[in-house]
Every structure is written in C-alpha cells, then in structure tokens.
Amino acid sequence: MADGELLDRLVALGAAHGRPAPDVEPRSVRFAERGTGETGGWWPEVEVELGDGDETRDQLSVGAVVLEVPRADTLAVAEALLTGRGVYRSARPALGGGLRGVLAVFRRALRASIVVVLPGGRRYSGTIPVWAWDAARAVGTVPAGAGSPDPFTAWVERLPEAPGSSPAPGPGPGPSR
C-alpha cells in the first residue's frame, strides 16, 4: 500500500474510533492521548512512523514503547493500539521467596513489554523502558491503594496478561523436600 493511502486510512481509522489525528506529517501520524487520569479513562498517545524507501517495516509507538511492524500489519496493529483490543502486557513474575524470587521480580520489571496479538496469532511486542513507568507497582511489589500511579502505569496495569505468557519461574511457597 502506498504511503499516502496508508496515512489516509490511518486518519480515517482514528476518527472512526474517537481518536482523531491532530498531527499528520508526510511520513507519520500521531493520535493524541485520550481521556483523563481517572482509572480506566486514559489512553496513551499513539504514533505511526512509516519506514523509508525500501523499508517494509513501520514503527508504531504507544507512550514510550516502540513496536516494529511489517507494512502489511501496520493498520491492524494501529487499530489494536487505538482501541485496546488485542493489546496485552507481559505476565507478572511469580513471587517466590528468597533471592531468586526477588531477582525474578526485577528481571520482569526490566523486560516488561506491551504485546499486540492479531487475529491469526501474529504477535508484536515492544519493551517498556523502565524510566517510562512505575515498574515496582506494575509488577505487583507495591500494594494497591499505596498512592496513585502515573497514567501510563495505570494504563499498563489495566491491560490483561498476554495469552500464552506465563509468570517468570520462582521458587515455590515452601521447602521442596
């Protein structure tokens, strides 16, 4: 699909889902954040940057997370990010005891990601930079109600866990002997 046609379809897609594109450039379109900081009411900014020349991959950004997507799936991934359908977070770690359990929590916080699953099972993911969110809260080490997380973290927390993902292994609740 030609760049101009894809940009036109992206703008129409955003308008159809209540996410108009206030910023359209020759090679990109940006959909502003939506809603308020209230629970369940905020959605992060989404930006689509088309690849140059012979590149067949486009970059889709949601907040600070970047997903590399082949041109054939750009429209479908953009729709998922705009509507939340098919958008997940990586699984939270299993909270076991001891040093291994603590390390599992930090490893998951450093590798947390947003996952988009399209019909047919194609999956795209992008790592959440640690600086972009309250990682301790999102992996469950800060109790609920212990203060208000930033809007991006609240959005990540609302996402269901990715299908087929499992928590990072950790030691069991007690002695294994």
N, C-alpha and C positions, 0 to 999 in steps of 0.2 A: 504494500500500500504506500502511496506517495506521502511525503511528509505533510503537505498542505491538507490532504484528505484526512490523514490521521488526526492532525490538530483540530480540524473541524468536527470530527466525530468525538474527540475528547471533550471539546467545549460543549457539544450537544449532550453528551453523557453527564457531565457535571450539572448542567441546567436541569436535566430530567430527574436528577436525584437531589435537587435542592442545594447543590454545591457549585454555584456559578464560578466561572474563572475570571477573576478581576485582572489577571496578568497573563497575557498571551504574547509570546515573542515568536520570531521566525522558527526557532527550534525547540521551544519549550512552552509549557502551560502550567500555571500554578493555581491550585484551588485553595482558597483561604481556609483557615480553621473555622470550625462551626460550633456554635453553642457557647455555653458558659462553663465555668469551673465546677458547676454543680455535678454531683455524682450522676454519671450516665449522660451528661449533657454536652460534653466537649469532645470534639474530634480534631486531630491534628491536621496541620497543613499538608497537602499532597502536591508534589511537583513531578512532572514528567519531562525529562530531557531526552530528545531524540538523538540517536547516535549519528556521527558524521560520516559522510561519504559511503564507503563500502561496509561500514559497521552495521551489523544487523541486530545489535543489542541496544536497548534503550535503558536509561536509568530512571527508576521511579523511587522517589523519596517520600517517606512519611515521617514527619518530625525529623530526627537526625538519623534515621535508618534508611539505607540505600539498598535497593534490590536491582540486580542486573537481569533484564528480561529480554528474550528474543522478540523481535518486532511482531511476530505472529500472535504473541500473547499479551502485548502491551495494553490493548484496550480492555481485555478481561481482567488483568491484574489491577489496572486503574479503577475499574468498576468495583472490584472487591475492596480496595483501599478506601474508596469513597463511601461505600455502603456498609462495610464491616462484614459482609457475607463472605465466608471462606478465609477470614483473617484470624490468626491464632497467635499465641505466644508459646515459646518453648516451655517444656514441663518444668515445674519447680523441683528442686532436689529433694530426695528422701532425707529427712532429718534424723540421722543416726547419732549415736553417742560417740564420744572420743574425738580424737584429732581427725580421723578420716571423715567423720560426719561434718565437722567444721570446714575442712578443705573442700568437700563436695558442695557446700553452700557457696563458698567463694568462687569455685570453679564455674558453677552455674551462673552466678551473678556476672562474671566476666565474659561468659559466652551466651548470654541470653539473646534471643532473637525473635523477630516477627516472622511468621510463616504465612504465606498465601497458598492455599490449595485450590486449584481449579478443577472443574468437572473433568473427569478422566484421570485424575490423580497427579497431574503435573504440579510440582511444588517449587516455590521460590522463597528464599529467605534472606534476611539481612540482619546482621548483628546490631544490637542496641549498644551504642557506646556508653561506657559506664558513666561518663560525665553528663549524659543526657537524661538520666533518670535516677530515682531513689532506689538503687539496686537492693539495699538491705530490706526495704519494705516489700518490694516486688517478689523477692524470693521467700518471704514469709518469716524473716527473723525479727521484724518489728511488729508487735501486736496491732491488730486492727483497732482503730479509735485512738491511736497514740499520736494524734496530730494529723493535719491534713496534708496528703502528698501533693506534689506538683501535678498539674493537669496531665502531662504526658504519662507519668507513672500511674495515675488513676486510670487513664485510657488503657495502658498495658494490662493493669490488674483486671479490667473488665473483660479482656479477651479470654475466650476459652483456651484450654491447652490444646496443642496441635494433635490431631488424631495420629495414632501410631507412635507418639513420643512417649517416653517413659522417664520417670524421675531418675536422676543420677543415682547409681547404686551407693548405698551406705551400709554401715553395719546394722545389724538387727537391734531390736529393743533390749535384748538381754544377752547373757552368755550363751554361746552356741554349743557348749559341751554337754 
